[in-house]
Amino acid sequence: MKSTRQLHDLGQSLWLDNITRTLLDDGTLARYIAEDSITGLTSNPSIFDAAIGGGEAYDAAIHAKTLAGLAGEALFTELALEDLRRAADLFRPVFDATDQADGWVSMEVSPLLAVDTAGSIAAARQIHDQAQRANLFVKIPGTPQGIAAIEQAIFLGIPINVTLLFSCAHYQAAAEAYLRGIERRLAAGLDLRVGSVASLFISRWDVAGNAQLPTELQHKLGIAVARQTYRAYRDLLASTRWQKLAAAGAKPQRLLWASTGTKDPAAPDTLYVSALAAPDTINTLPEKTLHAFADHGRLQGVMPADGGDAEAVLAQITGAGVDVPTLAAKLQQDGAQSFVKSWQQLMQRIAEKSGALKPAPPASAIGT
């Protein structure tokens, strides 16, 4: 049995951490669904910046939208949603078959809104309404200002992918926001079936921490944080508070492993796939990592529900001089700034393509 299918069968969803128009046009995404057990996908500004700048696949659409009067963020949103609607339709059979637990795609609000609660809520509502797809998540970062937006968005019935979470404490804040939003819907007599995932970033921990750690502790920080968070996730699902909501019809906010491509060439290229095998979770894979795991990946057991050795490993890492809570805050801030940079590059790229694709004015109009 293919290793990707083994993960699927143990209860973990595999989502693609990429989208391009070419993947849709040439049937590659459909093949990943059929052959590699891919059941959803995620996007972000960096992914779209690379997709739009990587060739001519978007040029005709940019040209048409520019002539229609669209520009900047409005042009990009419709461009991205064209792709995401097509992907959502490919995943719709999974969405229906799993009773809305799987088969999702994701679209991020502008990273410029990371510290703007009201702006994030408004943007989430607009994307949700414009997408017109039940299986599309709106991504909001789990910053302090984002947490308030997440609660309100859930109360409004907008499915949310909470992004840029780095620690167990970050996850717990996101989970609390989701619970409060669902509890408010319960009190208001509203439908409790509002989808959500909480995305914990993994590999960036080791990129930041390895230089401070002895060899025997390198590449262990991200996995230890994941294990600690998985224990909190399982504890929440077993709690009386959650069980009450579940009995009333609520669906759990699933834990998602993000940033699972190995960035150190000295480490195994399937490190964060094998180590993060856990039921009732999602792993989002870059294409390179998906290909590697499908080719030579091996399961190494299932993540223990009690977190296993997470606390002991984190204690060793703390003893080696890494301040884990401080590093978590820095990683979230750096991640938000990185997405802002990608967003600005994306807007500039679209502006350049729009300008290059505009027809030249008639000679008679020049100088008049």
TAQUI-V80970 format. One record per pair of residues at least 4 apart in sequence whose C-alpha atoms are under 7 Angstrom apart, sorted by the first residue. I is the first residue (numbers start at 1). GAP is how many residues later the second one is. D is the distance in Angstrom with one decimal. If there is no record, write none. Layout:
i=I gap=GAP d=D
i=I gap=GAP d=D
This chain:
i=1 gap=4 d=6.7
i=1 gap=5 d=6.8
i=2 gap=4 d=6.4
i=2 gap=292 d=6.7
i=3 gap=4 d=6.5
i=3 gap=290 d=6.9
i=3 gap=291 d=5.9
i=3 gap=294 d=6.2
i=3 gap=295 d=6.4
i=4 gap=4 d=6.4
i=4 gap=32 d=5.8
i=4 gap=33 d=6.2
i=4 gap=290 d=5.9
i=5 gap=4 d=6.1
i=5 gap=31 d=6.8
i=5 gap=32 d=5.9
i=6 gap=4 d=6.3
i=7 gap=4 d=6.7
i=7 gap=5 d=5.6
i=7 gap=270 d=6.7
i=8 gap=4 d=5.1
i=8 gap=5 d=5.7
i=8 gap=29 d=6.7
i=10 gap=269 d=5.9
i=11 gap=268 d=4.4
i=11 gap=269 d=5.5
i=12 gap=265 d=6.9
i=12 gap=266 d=6.1
i=12 gap=267 d=5.0
i=12 gap=268 d=5.6
i=12 gap=269 d=5.1
i=12 gap=270 d=5.5
i=13 gap=26 d=6.5
i=13 gap=268 d=6.4
i=13 gap=269 d=4.6
i=13 gap=270 d=6.3
i=14 gap=23 d=6.7
i=14 gap=24 d=5.1
i=14 gap=25 d=6.0
i=14 gap=268 d=5.8
i=14 gap=269 d=5.1
i=14 gap=270 d=5.9
i=15 gap=23 d=5.3
i=15 gap=24 d=5.6
i=15 gap=25 d=4.5
i=15 gap=26 d=4.6
i=15 gap=267 d=7.0
i=15 gap=268 d=6.1
i=15 gap=269 d=4.5
i=15 gap=270 d=6.2
i=16 gap=22 d=6.6
i=16 gap=24 d=6.4
i=16 gap=25 d=4.4
i=16 gap=26 d=6.4
i=16 gap=268 d=5.4
i=16 gap=269 d=5.0
i=16 gap=270 d=6.1
i=16 gap=271 d=6.8
i=17 gap=24 d=5.7
i=17 gap=25 d=5.0
i=17 gap=26 d=6.3
i=17 gap=267 d=5.2
i=17 gap=268 d=5.0
i=17 gap=269 d=4.7
i=18 gap=23 d=6.7
i=18 gap=24 d=6.2
i=18 gap=25 d=5.7
i=18 gap=29 d=6.2
i=18 gap=268 d=6.3
i=19 gap=4 d=6.7
i=19 gap=24 d=6.4
i=20 gap=4 d=6.8
i=20 gap=31 d=5.4
i=21 gap=4 d=6.1
i=21 gap=36 d=6.5
i=21 gap=62 d=6.2
i=22 gap=4 d=5.9
i=22 gap=35 d=6.7
i=23 gap=4 d=6.2
i=23 gap=5 d=5.0
i=23 gap=6 d=5.5
i=24 gap=4 d=6.5
i=24 gap=5 d=5.8
i=27 gap=4 d=6.2
i=28 gap=4 d=6.3
i=29 gap=4 d=6.3
i=30 gap=4 d=6.3
i=31 gap=4 d=5.7
i=32 gap=4 d=4.9
i=32 gap=5 d=6.7
i=32 gap=6 d=5.7
i=33 gap=4 d=5.3
i=33 gap=5 d=4.6
i=33 gap=6 d=6.3
i=39 gap=52 d=6.4
i=39 gap=55 d=6.7
i=39 gap=63 d=6.6
i=39 gap=64 d=5.1
i=40 gap=51 d=6.4
i=40 gap=62 d=6.9
i=40 gap=63 d=4.8
i=40 gap=64 d=4.9
i=40 gap=65 d=5.7
i=41 gap=63 d=6.6
i=41 gap=64 d=4.9
i=41 gap=65 d=6.8
i=42 gap=63 d=5.6
i=42 gap=64 d=4.9
i=43 gap=4 d=6.0
i=43 gap=63 d=5.9
i=43 gap=64 d=6.0
i=44 gap=4 d=6.5
i=44 gap=63 d=6.9
i=44 gap=64 d=5.9
i=45 gap=4 d=5.9
i=45 gap=294 d=6.4
i=45 gap=297 d=5.8
i=45 gap=298 d=5.4
i=46 gap=4 d=6.3
i=46 gap=293 d=6.8
i=46 gap=296 d=5.2
i=47 gap=4 d=6.2
i=48 gap=4 d=5.9
i=49 gap=4 d=6.0
i=49 gap=293 d=6.8
i=49 gap=297 d=4.9
i=50 gap=4 d=5.6
i=52 gap=6 d=6.0
i=53 gap=296 d=7.0
i=58 gap=4 d=6.1
i=59 gap=4 d=6.1
i=60 gap=4 d=6.2
i=61 gap=4 d=6.1
i=62 gap=4 d=5.9
i=62 gap=292 d=6.3
i=63 gap=4 d=6.2
i=63 gap=291 d=6.2
i=63 gap=294 d=5.7
i=63 gap=295 d=6.9
i=64 gap=4 d=6.2
i=65 gap=4 d=6.4
i=65 gap=5 d=5.4
i=65 gap=10 d=6.5
i=66 gap=4 d=5.1
i=66 gap=5 d=6.2
i=66 gap=288 d=6.1
i=70 gap=4 d=6.2
i=70 gap=5 d=5.0
i=71 gap=4 d=4.8
i=72 gap=4 d=6.3
i=72 gap=275 d=5.9
i=72 gap=278 d=6.9
i=72 gap=279 d=6.7
i=73 gap=4 d=6.0
i=74 gap=4 d=6.5
i=75 gap=4 d=6.1
i=76 gap=4 d=6.0
i=77 gap=4 d=6.0
i=78 gap=4 d=6.1
i=79 gap=4 d=7.0
i=80 gap=4 d=6.2
i=81 gap=4 d=5.7
i=81 gap=50 d=6.1
i=82 gap=4 d=6.6
i=83 gap=4 d=6.3
i=84 gap=4 d=5.9
i=84 gap=21 d=6.7
i=85 gap=4 d=6.2
i=85 gap=46 d=6.8
i=85 gap=48 d=6.7
i=86 gap=4 d=6.5
i=87 gap=4 d=6.4
i=88 gap=4 d=5.9
i=88 gap=16 d=6.6
i=88 gap=17 d=5.9
i=88 gap=47 d=6.3
i=88 gap=48 d=6.8
i=91 gap=4 d=6.3
i=91 gap=12 d=4.8
i=91 gap=13 d=6.8
i=92 gap=4 d=6.1
i=92 gap=11 d=6.1
i=93 gap=4 d=6.0
i=94 gap=4 d=6.0
i=94 gap=8 d=6.3
i=94 gap=9 d=5.0
i=95 gap=4 d=6.2
i=95 gap=5 d=4.7
i=95 gap=6 d=6.6
i=95 gap=7 d=5.2
i=95 gap=8 d=4.3
i=95 gap=9 d=6.9
i=95 gap=40 d=6.9
i=96 gap=4 d=5.9
i=98 gap=4 d=6.0
i=103 gap=32 d=6.8
i=104 gap=31 d=4.9
i=104 gap=32 d=5.7
i=104 gap=33 d=6.8
i=105 gap=30 d=6.5
i=105 gap=31 d=5.0
i=105 gap=32 d=6.1
i=106 gap=30 d=5.5
i=106 gap=31 d=4.5
i=106 gap=32 d=5.7
i=106 gap=33 d=6.4
i=107 gap=30 d=6.3
i=107 gap=31 d=5.1
i=107 gap=32 d=5.8
i=108 gap=30 d=5.6
i=108 gap=31 d=4.3
i=108 gap=32 d=6.5
i=109 gap=11 d=6.8
i=109 gap=14 d=6.1
i=109 gap=15 d=6.4
i=109 gap=29 d=6.8
i=109 gap=30 d=6.1
i=109 gap=31 d=6.3
i=111 gap=225 d=6.8
i=111 gap=228 d=6.0
i=111 gap=229 d=5.3
i=111 gap=232 d=6.9
i=112 gap=228 d=6.1
i=113 gap=6 d=6.1
i=113 gap=7 d=5.7
i=114 gap=27 d=6.3
i=114 gap=29 d=6.8
i=114 gap=31 d=7.0
i=114 gap=32 d=6.3
i=115 gap=30 d=5.2
i=115 gap=31 d=6.7
i=116 gap=4 d=6.0
i=116 gap=29 d=6.3
i=117 gap=4 d=6.4
i=117 gap=28 d=5.3
i=117 gap=29 d=5.9
i=117 gap=31 d=6.5
i=117 gap=32 d=5.1
i=118 gap=4 d=6.3
i=118 gap=31 d=6.9
i=119 gap=4 d=6.1
i=120 gap=4 d=6.0
i=120 gap=29 d=6.2
i=121 gap=4 d=6.2
i=121 gap=28 d=5.5
i=121 gap=32 d=6.1
i=122 gap=4 d=6.2
i=123 gap=4 d=6.1
i=124 gap=4 d=6.0
i=124 gap=14 d=6.0
i=125 gap=4 d=6.1
i=125 gap=33 d=7.0
i=126 gap=4 d=5.9
i=127 gap=4 d=5.8
i=128 gap=4 d=6.7
i=128 gap=10 d=6.8
i=128 gap=30 d=6.7
i=137 gap=22 d=5.0
i=137 gap=23 d=5.0
i=137 gap=24 d=5.6
i=138 gap=21 d=6.3
i=138 gap=22 d=4.9
i=138 gap=23 d=5.8
i=139 gap=21 d=5.7
i=139 gap=22 d=4.5
i=139 gap=23 d=5.7
i=139 gap=24 d=6.2
i=140 gap=6 d=6.3
i=140 gap=10 d=6.9
i=140 gap=20 d=6.9
i=140 gap=21 d=6.4
i=140 gap=22 d=5.2
i=140 gap=23 d=5.9
i=141 gap=5 d=5.6
i=141 gap=21 d=5.6
i=141 gap=22 d=4.5
i=141 gap=23 d=5.3
i=142 gap=4 d=5.1
i=142 gap=5 d=5.4
i=142 gap=20 d=5.7
i=142 gap=21 d=5.8
i=142 gap=22 d=5.9
i=142 gap=23 d=5.9
i=142 gap=32 d=6.4
i=143 gap=4 d=6.1
i=145 gap=4 d=6.8
i=146 gap=4 d=6.1
i=147 gap=4 d=6.4
i=147 gap=27 d=6.2
i=147 gap=30 d=6.2
i=148 gap=4 d=6.5
i=149 gap=4 d=6.0
i=150 gap=4 d=6.1
i=150 gap=27 d=6.3
i=150 gap=28 d=7.0
i=151 gap=4 d=6.3
i=151 gap=26 d=4.6
i=151 gap=27 d=5.6
i=151 gap=29 d=6.3
i=151 gap=30 d=4.7
i=152 gap=4 d=6.2
i=152 gap=29 d=6.3
i=153 gap=4 d=6.4
i=153 gap=5 d=5.3
i=154 gap=4 d=5.3
i=154 gap=5 d=6.5
i=154 gap=6 d=7.0
i=154 gap=24 d=6.5
i=154 gap=27 d=5.1
i=154 gap=28 d=6.7
i=154 gap=40 d=6.6
i=155 gap=26 d=4.5
i=155 gap=27 d=6.2
i=155 gap=29 d=6.4
i=155 gap=30 d=5.7
i=157 gap=37 d=5.7
i=158 gap=36 d=6.8
i=159 gap=35 d=5.6
i=159 gap=36 d=4.8
i=159 gap=37 d=5.5
i=160 gap=35 d=6.6
i=160 gap=36 d=4.8
i=160 gap=37 d=6.7
i=161 gap=35 d=5.5
i=161 gap=36 d=4.9
i=161 gap=37 d=6.0
i=161 gap=38 d=7.0
i=162 gap=12 d=6.9
i=162 gap=35 d=6.2
i=162 gap=36 d=4.8
i=162 gap=37 d=5.8
i=163 gap=35 d=6.6
i=163 gap=36 d=5.0
i=164 gap=35 d=6.7
i=164 gap=36 d=6.7
i=164 gap=37 d=6.5
i=164 gap=168 d=6.0
i=164 gap=171 d=6.7
i=165 gap=5 d=5.5
i=165 gap=6 d=6.1
i=165 gap=34 d=5.9
i=165 gap=35 d=4.7
i=165 gap=36 d=6.0
i=165 gap=167 d=6.8
i=166 gap=4 d=6.3
i=166 gap=34 d=5.4
i=166 gap=35 d=5.3
i=166 gap=162 d=5.7
i=166 gap=166 d=6.6
i=167 gap=4 d=6.3
i=167 gap=58 d=6.4
i=167 gap=161 d=6.0
i=168 gap=4 d=6.1
i=168 gap=57 d=6.8
i=168 gap=60 d=6.5
i=168 gap=61 d=4.6
i=169 gap=4 d=6.2
i=170 gap=4 d=6.4
i=171 gap=4 d=6.1
i=171 gap=27 d=6.7
i=172 gap=4 d=6.0
i=173 gap=4 d=6.3
i=174 gap=4 d=6.3
i=174 gap=24 d=6.8
i=175 gap=4 d=6.1
i=176 gap=4 d=6.0
i=177 gap=4 d=6.2
i=178 gap=4 d=6.3
i=179 gap=4 d=6.0
i=180 gap=4 d=6.1
i=181 gap=4 d=6.4
i=182 gap=4 d=6.2
i=182 gap=10 d=6.1
i=183 gap=4 d=6.2
i=184 gap=4 d=6.2
i=185 gap=4 d=6.1
i=185 gap=5 d=5.0
i=185 gap=6 d=6.9
i=185 gap=7 d=6.4
i=186 gap=4 d=5.9
i=186 gap=6 d=6.6
i=192 gap=57 d=5.9
i=192 gap=58 d=4.8
i=193 gap=56 d=6.6
i=193 gap=57 d=5.1
i=193 gap=58 d=5.8
i=195 gap=56 d=6.8
i=195 gap=58 d=6.7
i=196 gap=57 d=4.8
i=196 gap=58 d=6.6
i=197 gap=56 d=5.0
i=197 gap=57 d=4.6
i=197 gap=58 d=5.8
i=197 gap=59 d=6.3
i=198 gap=55 d=6.8
i=198 gap=56 d=6.2
i=198 gap=57 d=5.1
i=198 gap=58 d=5.7
i=199 gap=56 d=6.3
i=199 gap=57 d=4.6
i=199 gap=58 d=5.8
i=199 gap=59 d=5.8
i=200 gap=56 d=6.1
i=200 gap=57 d=5.2
i=200 gap=58 d=5.6
i=201 gap=56 d=6.2
i=201 gap=57 d=4.6
i=201 gap=58 d=5.1
i=202 gap=20 d=4.8
i=202 gap=21 d=6.9
i=202 gap=55 d=6.8
i=202 gap=56 d=6.2
i=202 gap=57 d=5.5
i=202 gap=58 d=6.1
i=203 gap=4 d=6.5
i=203 gap=19 d=5.9
i=203 gap=56 d=5.6
i=203 gap=57 d=5.8
i=203 gap=58 d=6.9
i=203 gap=59 d=6.6
i=204 gap=4 d=6.2
i=205 gap=4 d=5.9
i=205 gap=16 d=6.2
i=205 gap=17 d=5.1
i=206 gap=4 d=5.3
i=206 gap=12 d=7.0
i=206 gap=13 d=5.4
i=206 gap=15 d=6.0
i=206 gap=16 d=5.9
i=209 gap=4 d=6.6
i=210 gap=8 d=5.0
i=210 gap=9 d=6.7
i=212 gap=110 d=7.0
i=213 gap=4 d=6.0
i=213 gap=5 d=6.0
i=213 gap=107 d=6.3
i=214 gap=4 d=6.5
i=220 gap=4 d=6.0
i=221 gap=4 d=6.2
i=221 gap=93 d=7.0
i=222 gap=4 d=6.2
i=223 gap=4 d=6.2
i=224 gap=4 d=6.2
i=224 gap=86 d=4.6
i=224 gap=89 d=6.5
i=224 gap=90 d=6.5
i=225 gap=4 d=6.1
i=225 gap=85 d=6.9
i=226 gap=4 d=6.0
i=227 gap=4 d=6.4
i=227 gap=80 d=4.6
i=227 gap=83 d=5.7
i=228 gap=4 d=6.7
i=228 gap=79 d=5.2
i=228 gap=82 d=5.5
i=228 gap=83 d=7.0
i=229 gap=4 d=6.2
i=230 gap=4 d=6.2
i=230 gap=75 d=6.7
i=230 gap=77 d=6.4
i=231 gap=4 d=6.1
i=231 gap=74 d=5.4
i=231 gap=75 d=5.0
i=231 gap=76 d=5.0
i=232 gap=4 d=6.1
i=233 gap=4 d=6.4
i=234 gap=4 d=6.3
i=234 gap=71 d=6.4
i=235 gap=4 d=6.2
i=236 gap=6 d=6.7
i=237 gap=5 d=5.9
i=238 gap=5 d=6.9
i=239 gap=4 d=6.2
i=240 gap=4 d=6.2
i=241 gap=4 d=6.8
i=242 gap=4 d=6.1
i=243 gap=4 d=6.0
i=244 gap=4 d=6.5
i=245 gap=4 d=6.5
i=245 gap=5 d=5.5
i=246 gap=4 d=4.6
i=246 gap=5 d=6.4
i=254 gap=26 d=6.8
i=254 gap=27 d=6.0
i=255 gap=26 d=5.1
i=255 gap=27 d=6.4
i=256 gap=25 d=5.6
i=256 gap=26 d=4.5
i=256 gap=27 d=5.8
i=257 gap=25 d=6.0
i=257 gap=26 d=4.8
i=257 gap=27 d=6.3
i=258 gap=25 d=6.5
i=258 gap=26 d=5.6
i=260 gap=12 d=5.3
i=260 gap=13 d=6.9
i=260 gap=24 d=6.9
i=260 gap=25 d=6.2
i=261 gap=11 d=6.9
i=261 gap=24 d=6.7
i=261 gap=25 d=6.2
i=261 gap=28 d=5.8
i=262 gap=5 d=7.0
i=262 gap=7 d=5.4
i=262 gap=9 d=6.7
i=262 gap=10 d=7.0
i=269 gap=20 d=6.7
i=269 gap=23 d=6.8
i=270 gap=4 d=6.3
i=270 gap=19 d=6.5
i=270 gap=22 d=6.6
i=270 gap=23 d=5.8
i=270 gap=27 d=6.2
i=271 gap=4 d=6.1
i=272 gap=4 d=5.9
i=273 gap=4 d=6.5
i=274 gap=24 d=6.3
i=274 gap=25 d=5.1
i=274 gap=26 d=5.9
i=275 gap=25 d=6.9
i=276 gap=27 d=6.4
i=277 gap=25 d=5.3
i=277 gap=26 d=5.9
i=278 gap=24 d=5.5
i=278 gap=25 d=5.2
i=285 gap=4 d=5.8
i=285 gap=5 d=5.7
i=286 gap=4 d=6.2
i=287 gap=4 d=6.1
i=288 gap=4 d=6.2
i=289 gap=4 d=6.1
i=290 gap=4 d=6.0
i=291 gap=4 d=6.0
i=292 gap=4 d=6.1
i=292 gap=5 d=6.6
i=293 gap=4 d=3.9
i=304 gap=4 d=5.5
i=309 gap=4 d=6.1
i=310 gap=4 d=6.1
i=311 gap=4 d=6.1
i=312 gap=4 d=6.4
i=313 gap=4 d=6.2
i=314 gap=4 d=6.0
i=315 gap=4 d=6.1
i=316 gap=4 d=6.2
i=317 gap=4 d=6.7
i=317 gap=5 d=6.0
i=318 gap=4 d=4.9
i=318 gap=5 d=5.9
i=318 gap=6 d=6.8
i=323 gap=4 d=6.1
i=324 gap=4 d=6.1
i=325 gap=4 d=6.4
i=326 gap=4 d=6.3
i=327 gap=4 d=6.0
i=328 gap=4 d=6.3
i=329 gap=4 d=6.3
i=330 gap=4 d=5.9
i=331 gap=4 d=5.9
i=332 gap=4 d=6.2
i=333 gap=4 d=6.3
i=334 gap=4 d=6.0
i=335 gap=4 d=6.3
i=336 gap=4 d=6.3
i=337 gap=4 d=6.3
i=338 gap=4 d=6.3
i=339 gap=4 d=6.0
i=340 gap=4 d=6.2
i=341 gap=4 d=6.2
i=342 gap=4 d=6.0
i=343 gap=4 d=6.2
i=344 gap=4 d=6.2
i=345 gap=4 d=6.0
i=346 gap=4 d=6.2
i=347 gap=4 d=6.1
i=348 gap=4 d=6.1
i=349 gap=4 d=6.2
i=350 gap=4 d=5.9
i=351 gap=4 d=6.1
i=352 gap=4 d=6.1
i=353 gap=4 d=6.0
i=354 gap=4 d=6.2
i=361 gap=4 d=6.4
i=362 gap=4 d=6.9
